[in-house]
Amino acid sequence: MPISLTDKPIVITGASSGIGLATAFECARAGMPVVLAARREDRLRDAVDRIRSQGGRAVSIVCDVADPEASAKMIDVCLSSFGSIYSVFANAGYGIEKPVHEMPDADVRAMFEVNFFGTLNTIRPALPHMIRAGAGHVLVCSSCLAKFSIPYFSIYSATKAAQNHISRAMNLELRAKGIRVSSVHPIGTSTEFFQTAQRLSGDQAILEHTPAFFTQSPEKVAKAVVKCLRSPRPEVWTSTFVRVGMALSGLVPRIADRAVHRMVRDYDRRAASNEAASVGAR
Ligand SMILES: NC(=O)c1ccc[n+]([C@@H]2O[C@H](COP(=O)([O-])OP(=O)(O)OC[C@H]3O[C@@H](n4cnc5c(N)ncnc54)[C@H](OP(=O)(O)O)[C@@H]3O)[C@@H](O)[C@H]2O)c1
């Protein structure tokens, strides 16, 4: 029997754009009061106004999820605005595309601070309330890359694998307390993710090679998240084809590596031609 989501409040991080924003609308349509969190206040305000104009309940809070104290306030806002908390969707995150040996430690740590520690910062303050209520659902936005790291997205993939690992373990740790934990594994989704990655990665980015048939809408992910809230399961995949591919790549890593090796060749060629162009310009 699907769970009714009416009047069950949810906190969503990364709700100013993309998957988080689409999920906020989908949850509000399902009757959930929503707390939208991110750093861009104007975007959040606009989203709250639009949700309210459609008859939904929503509030927002400006929050950098890398800051544990600021993150705890998201949960306080949910309790003070809606009286309880049923769910959190730890969705805020970003990627940088660079070879591992060229990625400065500061960039690696910053990405873990947001993608991994930001997830813990979001989940932990909510759990005592869920445990007390004997019910709740934690969702974590991982990625299809949690299961198979492609070249130049390895640090990003490591953060996503770490999210997947804690989600799977927490689902077992918390189940007896009435709390479900699910990781969400989108494939390439048409959001601001790629512009942000391009901006943070510099001119060596190879993002234009992301195949168009791997791209889905954030609304598709949002619908999958709400479906999982209604009928909880440990992992949410939005492409069966990619899910099967990722499972096979774990079984036959040599063949999987051969399939993506072309990306490395393309990357090296582009890096060489960029280098030649910049030498020519000097
Ligand atoms: N797009 C894809 O192809 C894809 C595929 C698989 C998984 N994912 C995952 O999906 C999640 C959402 O990404 P998206 O695709 O929707 O990209 P997006 O449109 O760029 O959204 C990212 C969101 O995260 C927020 N954010 C970033 N850093 C933050 C911080 N330090 N504190 C609080 N909020 C922060 C951004 O808001 P502010 O800038 O306003 O803070 C924004 O709302 C990410 O975890 C990403 O790894 C994306």
The ligand as an SDF file (V2000), in Angstrom:
LIG
                    3D

 48 52  0  0  0  0  0  0  0  0999 V2000
   22.6200   16.9090  -13.7120 N   0  0  0  0  0  0  0  0  0  0  0  0
   23.1040   15.6910  -13.7880 C   0  0  0  0  0  0  0  0  0  0  0  0
   23.4420   15.1890  -14.8720 O   0  0  0  0  0  0  0  0  0  0  0  0
   23.2330   14.8460  -12.5370 C   0  0  0  0  0  0  0  0  0  0  0  0
   23.4200   13.4700  -12.6810 C   0  0  0  0  0  0  0  0  0  0  0  0
   23.5580   12.6910  -11.5480 C   0  0  0  0  0  0  0  0  0  0  0  0
   23.4900   13.2680  -10.3020 C   0  0  0  0  0  0  0  0  0  0  0  0
   23.3260   14.6150  -10.1820 N   0  0  0  0  0  0  0  0  0  0  0  0
   23.2720   15.1860   -8.8400 C   0  0  0  0  0  0  0  0  0  0  0  0
   22.0610   15.8750   -8.6880 O   0  0  0  0  0  0  0  0  0  0  0  0
   22.1860   16.8300   -7.6510 C   0  0  0  0  0  0  0  0  0  0  0  0
   21.5180   18.1210   -8.0810 C   0  0  0  0  0  0  0  0  0  0  0  0
   22.2240   18.6420   -9.1970 O   0  0  0  0  0  0  0  0  0  0  0  0
   21.4970   19.2630  -10.4670 P   0  0  0  0  0  0  0  0  0  0  0  0
   21.7610   18.3820  -11.6100 O   0  0  0  0  0  0  0  0  0  0  0  0
   20.1030   19.6110  -10.1390 O   0  0  0  0  0  0  0  0  0  0  0  0
   22.3910   20.5560  -10.6810 O   0  0  0  0  0  0  0  0  0  0  0  0
   22.1140   22.1100  -10.4010 P   0  0  0  0  0  0  0  0  0  0  0  0
   20.9770   22.5880  -11.2150 O   0  0  0  0  0  0  0  0  0  0  0  0
   23.4440   22.7560  -10.5820 O   0  0  0  0  0  0  0  0  0  0  0  0
   21.6840   22.1440   -8.8850 O   0  0  0  0  0  0  0  0  0  0  0  0
   22.6110   22.0530   -7.8390 C   0  0  0  0  0  0  0  0  0  0  0  0
   21.9780   22.6330   -6.6030 C   0  0  0  0  0  0  0  0  0  0  0  0
   22.8750   22.4770   -5.4970 O   0  0  0  0  0  0  0  0  0  0  0  0
   22.9420   23.7260   -4.8160 C   0  0  0  0  0  0  0  0  0  0  0  0
   24.2240   23.8290   -4.1470 N   0  0  0  0  0  0  0  0  0  0  0  0
   25.4590   23.7160   -4.6720 C   0  0  0  0  0  0  0  0  0  0  0  0
   26.3850   23.8930   -3.7340 N   0  0  0  0  0  0  0  0  0  0  0  0
   25.7120   24.1170   -2.5650 C   0  0  0  0  0  0  0  0  0  0  0  0
   26.1110   24.3920   -1.2350 C   0  0  0  0  0  0  0  0  0  0  0  0
   27.4080   24.4690   -0.8810 N   0  0  0  0  0  0  0  0  0  0  0  0
   25.1440   24.5650   -0.2970 N   0  0  0  0  0  0  0  0  0  0  0  0
   23.8470   24.5050   -0.6320 C   0  0  0  0  0  0  0  0  0  0  0  0
   23.4100   24.2710   -1.8760 N   0  0  0  0  0  0  0  0  0  0  0  0
   24.3400   24.0960   -2.8280 C   0  0  0  0  0  0  0  0  0  0  0  0
   22.7220   24.7890   -5.8900 C   0  0  0  0  0  0  0  0  0  0  0  0
   22.1570   25.9610   -5.3510 O   0  0  0  0  0  0  0  0  0  0  0  0
   22.9260   27.3070   -4.9730 P   0  0  0  0  0  0  0  0  0  0  0  0
   23.9720   27.5370   -6.0010 O   0  0  0  0  0  0  0  0  0  0  0  0
   21.8310   28.3250   -4.9910 O   0  0  0  0  0  0  0  0  0  0  0  0
   23.4670   27.0680   -3.6050 O   0  0  0  0  0  0  0  0  0  0  0  0
   21.6670   24.1040   -6.7460 C   0  0  0  0  0  0  0  0  0  0  0  0
   20.3890   24.3450   -6.2120 O   0  0  0  0  0  0  0  0  0  0  0  0
   23.6860   16.9560   -7.3630 C   0  0  0  0  0  0  0  0  0  0  0  0
   23.9950   16.2830   -6.1660 O   0  0  0  0  0  0  0  0  0  0  0  0
   24.3230   16.2430   -8.5390 C   0  0  0  0  0  0  0  0  0  0  0  0
   25.5500   15.6590   -8.1730 O   0  0  0  0  0  0  0  0  0  0  0  0
   23.1840   15.4120  -11.2710 C   0  0  0  0  0  0  0  0  0  0  0  0
  1  2  1  0
  2  3  2  0
  2  4  1  0
  4  5  1  0
  4 48  2  0
  5  6  2  0
  6  7  1  0
  7  8  2  0
  8  9  1  0
  8 48  1  0
  9 10  1  0
  9 46  1  0
 10 11  1  0
 11 12  1  0
 11 44  1  0
 12 13  1  0
 13 14  1  0
 14 15  2  0
 14 16  1  0
 14 17  1  0
 17 18  1  0
 18 19  2  0
 18 20  1  0
 18 21  1  0
 21 22  1  0
 22 23  1  0
 23 24  1  0
 23 42  1  0
 24 25  1  0
 25 26  1  0
 25 36  1  0
 26 27  1  0
 26 35  1  0
 27 28  2  0
 28 29  1  0
 29 30  1  0
 29 35  2  0
 30 31  1  0
 30 32  2  0
 32 33  1  0
 33 34  2  0
 34 35  1  0
 36 37  1  0
 36 42  1  0
 37 38  1  0
 38 39  2  0
 38 40  1  0
 38 41  1  0
 42 43  1  0
 44 45  1  0
 44 46  1  0
 46 47  1  0
M  CHG  2   8   1  16  -1
M  END
$$$$
